[in-house]
């Protein structure tokens, strides 16, 4: 489907309970697929800095997965050596005229600093 795509490793995190401090605990599994990765290229998908006592860089980008790939908001995705958090719900990308399924699109976010 993506002959020149990137390897995208999805880390699925399932809640299993809480620790002694009340923080959620998770079990993880990983799945690797070949998909697409779009570096920050538009107004809605961007990288910017904020000052709040320290420099923080927030990078948002898009990832494209083969149709039927399961990705949810608890997951993380590693691509090109960088790990991003999934932001929001995955979207099933379909052509409204032909019904062709292009794949699953998610917004990824990485915060550093």
Steps between C-alpha positions, in 0.01 A plus 500: 500500500786739582791380281736772630351532847655510843488234769255618765512318832180533699530449874154402621443584867217325682413623850545223758435684826659762721820523699528600867485869408180462296673525162379273223717200418515350152603187317651555156523314173659619177402466136711617206343590164617690192319830459545867427644781710442869427738737679349825628387672183186708556340743738302223670802270522794699632792533737526802728668618819335625814658668801380405844811508709672279242516453128250240386466374145175336399507317169180378336502291186295238315542127453320284243440131568364221280120456506377312806799591720389546861645813662345683795566797725688293763758394241843631403663476157873479428615609156847600377637451853258744664206406724174696481175478696176444310275804534125448465324229306625318193313592183403250229594674175259404218439643156142633503454432129641151463505357853870424467660475844827693503579407859489623858626849586610616846644820640825443688646730764842522665585741783860570589655742748 
